Amino acid sequence: MKAKVISIFTQKGGVGKTVSTINISGVLAEMGFKTLVLDVDAQTNASFVGYAVEDEEEYSIEDFIHSTEKPVYHQRGKDGKVFVIAGNEELATPKNREILKKAIKKIENDFDYILIDCPPQVIKDKELSFGEIAVFASDFIICPVDYDEFSLDGLTKLIISINKLRATKGLKAKFLGFFFSKVEEQTVDFKEAYKTLSESKIKDLLFLNYIRKNKFIRTSLREGESAVFLKPHNPVSMDYRKLTGEILSKIKNNG
């Protein structure tokens, strides 16, 4: 069965993109799905911090894209249930928009889900970015949002950019929506941001579940492991289970 490929995409850093990639992959593995994480962000945080992959020289996303060799996976998570292809700090943007998609096609029947940790990049008309290459390799796109710097205008522009790629360049990936991360539920800023988005024209793209701010995330990053595996009953682990369940429901509804 062909894997479902999901890009965790943002146009700016610091909004919980990589942490979400790590923990959503952890939940999927916990549910019994064979899950692969592709780290295409040159910061390499998903692989070398989040999943504590060692030895960058062994095999990286650069090899996966350009080599005909059999991929080398780093197995992480409880009982090695999450597979990771490590990032590369010197990853150069190829000129071929389809190159990652073609690489994934070779292994798409080996996994149930493939998550792509994208670089935080703005999609530009005349400049090919790895973020664009990643969404073209994907079936679905999700986007974490930081309510502290929440901008309805910014989210609308992102949707316009994705729709433009669909109209002019044949993008097939479906945009599943936004979710708030690092949430402090009782703050006025969060309440206003959630209310604004839930009453806007793009309200159908708002995930009902969100990720609460939790100090244990820092601990899990130091341990090089998903919070879901380290502390299954921690509030942040429970949040990611609810969010992942909603993601799977949206995927089912979007065919």
C-alpha positions as CSV (number, residue, x, y, z in Angstrom):
1,M,0.0,0.0,0.0
2,K,1.4,3.4,-1.0
3,A,2.5,5.6,1.9
4,K,0.7,8.8,2.6
5,V,3.3,11.7,2.5
6,I,2.7,14.7,4.8
7,S,4.7,17.9,4.8
8,I,4.9,19.8,8.1
9,F,5.4,23.2,6.5
10,T,5.8,26.8,7.7
11,Q,7.1,30.1,6.3
12,K,8.9,31.0,9.5
13,G,10.9,29.2,12.2
14,G,10.2,28.8,15.9
15,V,6.6,27.7,15.6
16,G,7.0,24.1,16.7
17,K,7.4,22.5,13.2
18,T,10.2,20.1,14.1
19,V,8.9,19.2,17.5
20,S,5.5,18.4,15.9
21,T,7.2,16.2,13.2
22,I,8.9,14.2,15.9
23,N,5.8,13.8,18.1
24,I,3.3,13.1,15.3
25,S,5.7,10.5,13.9
26,G,5.9,9.0,17.5
27,V,2.1,8.8,17.7
28,L,1.8,7.2,14.3
29,A,4.4,4.6,15.2
30,E,2.7,4.0,18.6
31,M,-0.5,3.3,16.6
32,G,1.3,0.6,14.7
33,F,2.0,2.5,11.5
34,K,5.4,2.1,9.9
35,T,6.6,5.7,9.8
36,L,9.5,7.5,8.1
37,V,10.8,11.0,8.9
38,L,12.6,12.8,6.1
39,D,14.7,15.8,7.4
40,V,15.0,18.2,4.5
41,D,15.6,21.3,6.8
42,A,19.3,22.3,6.6
43,Q,19.1,23.0,10.4
44,T,18.9,19.2,10.8
45,N,17.0,19.5,14.1
46,A,14.6,16.7,13.4
47,S,17.3,14.1,13.0
48,F,20.3,15.3,15.0
49,V,18.4,16.9,18.0
50,G,14.9,15.5,18.0
51,Y,15.9,11.9,17.2
52,A,19.6,12.1,18.1
53,V,20.8,10.5,15.0
54,E,24.6,10.1,15.0
55,D,27.2,10.1,12.2
56,E,26.1,12.6,9.6
57,E,28.6,11.2,7.1
58,E,27.0,7.8,7.0
59,Y,23.9,8.5,5.0
60,S,21.8,11.6,4.7
61,I,18.9,13.2,2.7
62,E,21.5,14.2,0.1
63,D,22.2,10.6,-0.6
64,F,18.6,9.7,-0.6
65,I,17.8,12.2,-3.3
66,H,20.8,11.7,-5.5
67,S,21.9,8.1,-5.0
68,T,20.6,4.9,-6.5
69,E,21.8,2.9,-3.4
70,K,19.3,1.3,-1.1
71,P,18.4,3.8,1.6
72,V,20.0,3.6,5.0
73,Y,17.5,4.3,7.8
74,H,18.2,5.2,11.4
75,Q,15.6,3.6,13.7
76,R,14.4,5.6,16.6
77,G,11.5,5.7,19.0
78,K,10.3,2.9,21.2
79,D,11.6,-0.5,19.8
80,G,12.9,1.4,16.7
81,K,9.5,2.0,15.3
82,V,10.3,5.3,13.7
83,F,12.6,5.4,10.7
84,V,14.7,8.5,10.0
85,I,16.7,9.7,7.0
86,A,19.1,12.3,8.5
87,G,19.4,15.8,7.4
88,N,22.4,17.5,5.9
89,E,23.6,21.0,6.8
90,E,25.1,21.4,3.3
91,L,21.9,20.3,1.5
92,A,21.7,22.3,-1.7
93,T,18.4,23.1,-3.4
94,P,18.2,21.1,-6.7
95,K,16.9,22.6,-9.8
96,N,14.4,19.8,-10.4
97,R,11.1,20.2,-8.6
98,E,10.3,16.5,-8.8
99,I,13.6,15.1,-7.5
100,L,12.3,14.4,-3.9
101,K,9.1,13.0,-5.2
102,K,11.0,10.5,-7.5
103,A,13.2,9.4,-4.6
104,I,10.2,8.8,-2.3
105,K,8.5,6.8,-5.1
106,K,11.2,4.2,-4.8
107,I,10.3,3.4,-1.1
108,E,6.6,4.5,-0.9
109,N,5.4,0.9,-0.5
110,D,7.7,0.3,2.4
111,F,5.9,2.7,4.8
112,D,2.4,3.7,5.9
113,Y,3.3,7.3,6.5
114,I,6.2,9.6,5.5
115,L,6.6,12.9,7.3
116,I,8.7,15.6,5.8
117,D,10.2,18.2,8.1
118,C,10.4,21.2,5.8
119,P,12.7,24.2,6.0
120,P,10.9,27.4,7.1
121,Q,10.8,29.2,3.8
122,V,8.5,31.5,1.9
123,I,7.2,30.1,-1.4
124,K,8.4,32.5,-4.1
125,D,7.3,32.7,-7.8
126,K,10.7,32.7,-9.4
127,E,12.9,30.9,-6.9
128,L,12.7,27.1,-6.3
129,S,13.0,26.3,-2.6
130,F,13.3,23.0,-0.7
131,G,10.0,23.8,0.9
132,E,8.3,23.9,-2.5
133,I,10.1,20.7,-3.5
134,A,8.8,19.0,-0.4
135,V,5.2,20.0,-0.9
136,F,5.4,18.7,-4.5
137,A,6.5,15.4,-3.1
138,S,3.6,15.3,-0.6
139,D,0.0,14.2,-0.5
140,F,-0.9,16.5,2.3
141,I,0.3,19.7,4.0
142,I,-0.2,20.8,7.6
143,C,1.1,24.0,9.3
144,P,1.8,24.8,12.9
145,V,1.0,28.4,14.0
146,D,2.4,30.4,16.9
147,Y,-0.4,32.5,18.3
148,D,2.0,35.1,19.7
149,E,2.8,36.2,16.2
150,F,-0.5,35.1,14.7
151,S,-1.5,36.8,11.5
152,L,-4.7,36.0,9.7
153,D,-3.2,37.9,6.7
154,G,-0.1,35.8,6.8
155,L,-2.1,32.5,6.9
156,T,-4.2,33.7,4.0
157,K,-1.1,34.5,1.9
158,L,0.2,31.0,2.6
159,I,-3.0,29.5,1.3
160,I,-2.9,31.8,-1.8
161,S,0.7,30.7,-2.4
162,I,-0.3,27.0,-2.2
163,N,-3.4,27.5,-4.4
164,K,-1.2,29.3,-7.0
165,L,1.2,26.3,-7.1
166,R,-1.8,24.1,-7.6
167,A,-3.2,26.3,-10.5
168,T,0.1,27.2,-12.3
169,K,2.4,24.3,-11.5
170,G,0.2,21.3,-11.0
171,L,0.6,20.8,-7.2
172,K,-1.5,17.8,-6.1
173,A,-1.0,18.0,-2.3
174,K,-4.1,18.9,-0.3
175,F,-3.7,21.5,2.5
176,L,-5.3,20.0,5.6
177,G,-4.9,23.1,7.8
178,F,-3.3,24.9,10.7
179,F,-2.9,24.0,14.3
180,F,-1.8,26.2,17.2
181,S,1.4,25.1,19.1
182,K,3.0,26.1,22.3
183,V,-0.4,27.2,23.6
184,E,-1.0,28.9,27.0
185,E,-4.8,28.4,27.1
186,Q,-5.7,31.1,29.5
187,T,-3.9,33.9,27.8
188,V,-5.9,36.6,26.0
189,D,-3.6,36.4,23.0
190,F,-4.4,32.7,22.4
191,K,-8.2,33.2,23.0
192,E,-8.3,36.1,20.5
193,A,-6.2,34.3,17.9
194,Y,-8.3,31.1,18.1
195,K,-11.5,33.1,18.0
196,T,-10.4,35.2,15.0
197,L,-9.3,32.1,13.0
198,S,-12.4,30.1,14.0
199,E,-14.7,32.9,12.7
200,S,-12.7,33.7,9.6
201,K,-13.2,32.6,6.0
202,I,-10.6,29.9,6.4
203,K,-12.1,28.5,9.6
204,D,-12.5,25.1,8.0
205,L,-8.7,24.8,7.9
206,L,-8.3,25.2,11.7
207,F,-7.6,22.0,13.6
208,L,-9.8,21.9,16.7
209,N,-6.9,20.3,18.6
210,Y,-3.8,22.3,19.6
211,I,-0.6,21.7,21.5
212,R,-0.2,23.2,24.9
213,K,3.1,24.7,26.0
214,N,4.9,22.1,28.2
215,K,8.4,22.1,29.7
216,F,8.8,18.4,29.0
217,I,9.3,19.1,25.3
218,R,12.8,20.5,26.2
219,T,13.6,17.4,28.2
220,S,12.5,15.1,25.3
221,L,14.8,17.1,22.9
222,R,17.7,16.6,25.3
223,E,16.9,12.9,25.4
224,G,16.7,12.8,21.6
225,E,13.3,11.1,21.7
226,S,9.6,11.7,21.1
227,A,7.8,12.9,24.2
228,V,5.1,10.3,23.4
229,F,7.5,7.5,24.0
230,L,9.3,9.0,27.0
231,K,6.2,10.0,28.9
232,P,3.1,8.6,27.3
233,H,0.7,10.2,29.8
234,N,2.3,13.7,29.9
235,P,-0.2,16.4,28.7
236,V,1.9,17.2,25.6
237,S,1.9,13.5,24.6
238,M,-1.9,13.5,25.0
239,D,-2.2,16.6,22.9
240,Y,-0.2,15.1,20.1
241,R,-2.4,12.0,20.2
242,K,-5.5,14.0,19.8
243,L,-4.0,16.2,17.0
244,T,-2.7,13.1,15.2
245,G,-6.2,11.5,15.4
246,E,-7.7,14.6,13.9
247,I,-5.0,14.6,11.1
248,L,-5.9,11.0,10.2
249,S,-9.6,11.9,10.2
250,K,-9.0,14.8,7.8
251,I,-6.8,12.6,5.6
252,K,-9.6,10.0,5.4
253,N,-12.2,12.7,4.6
254,N,-9.9,14.1,1.8
255,G,-9.4,10.7,0.1
